[in-house]
Amino acid sequence: MNGQLIKELEEVGGELLPSTIRDCDEIIINQPSFTARIALWGGHLVSFTPTGQEDWLFQSENEGAVNRFGRRHFGAPVCWPWFGAHEVESDFPAHGLARYFRWKLLEVGRFKNGDIKVVLRLKSEDHPLVEEMWHQAFELQLTFRLGEGFSISLVAENKSDQPFAVSEAIHTYFKVSDNQKACVSGLEGVSYIDKVANGEMKTQEGVVSPCESMDRVYLNAPKVTELHDAKLKRKFVIETKGSHSTVLWNPGEALSKKRTDIEDDEYRSFVCVETANALDNQYVLESGDTHKLKLSVTSESL
Ligand SMILES: O=P(O)(O)OC[C@H]1O[C@@H](O)[C@H](O)[C@@H](O)[C@@H]1O
């Protein structure tokens, strides 16, 4: 990394920790009001911890398989350019490529109001394996805004001369004190594809609670949802832009016991509320066009 970037990092109370995840560096930013960690591997926001509070994001104890496409469940990974399993290639990793490769740190600074800004970039040409699995050139830029809450913007540009279809998500693992008492509001009356019921189409009645054993893609979802944590008497307000789907995921007890990449009881401590364009909400990115997917999270007392 060049000297200018190191200086910019230091100016915002940041430092680079060498080789923390999958041999990639991690950025840690210490401010009076929060501490945040961003992994260059996958461009993950790993954690966001306001002073005096617990991390807003879940961290699995389980490291997952240590192979090219092994992953840990934590933070807010980026799924791009496909969401879920690849439609044709069963050997390709789930949830696209972006979360498995090293991103480049481009810029560190402040927004006008003092919030911290960190910008990362992933280009298809950065990694031969990306080009092998996805032939159309692209450039992704991730901007993290860290302050009283956090926001993540993912801008994707099609640098090839052909259009391509994109499905995507910012797959946020929100930490909760008890998933069975947590509830998600804002999706009432919205239609969803229920992946635990063989993809059956259903309509959400009332709030979602308990947040357990669910894998749902809400289509044409509203821009604001809330995740309530009754025990902590706190809610996360989750606002999105450029996103037409909200995905809710919690593996529940039986699936957690079956999966080797997650501890048996960890499902109790997180609810994934994902900012997405998935399944019927995938879109076509024309040659030369860009698309922005944005998530902003704040917290309020209940
Ligand atoms: O284990 P992964 O690839 O990180 O995915 C976790 C979950 O992510 C959710 O978004 C999917 O809807 C689930 O089907 C999936 O199991």
The ligand as a Gaussian input file, in Angstrom:
#p B3LYP/6-31G(d) Opt

LIG

0 1
 O      -23.486000     -20.432000       3.373000
 P      -23.603000     -19.247000       2.485000
 O      -23.211000     -19.522000       1.072000
 O      -22.870000     -18.077000       3.064000
 O      -25.123000     -18.857000       2.423000
 C      -25.888000     -18.712000       3.565000
 C      -27.346000     -18.509000       3.165000
 O      -27.470000     -17.274000       2.507000
 C      -28.802000     -16.890000       2.189000
 O      -28.773000     -15.665000       1.544000
 C      -29.402000     -17.906000       1.259000
 O      -30.736000     -17.543000       0.944000
 C      -29.329000     -19.275000       1.919000
 O      -29.888000     -20.237000       1.032000
 C      -27.895000     -19.610000       2.275000
 O      -27.841000     -20.856000       2.933000

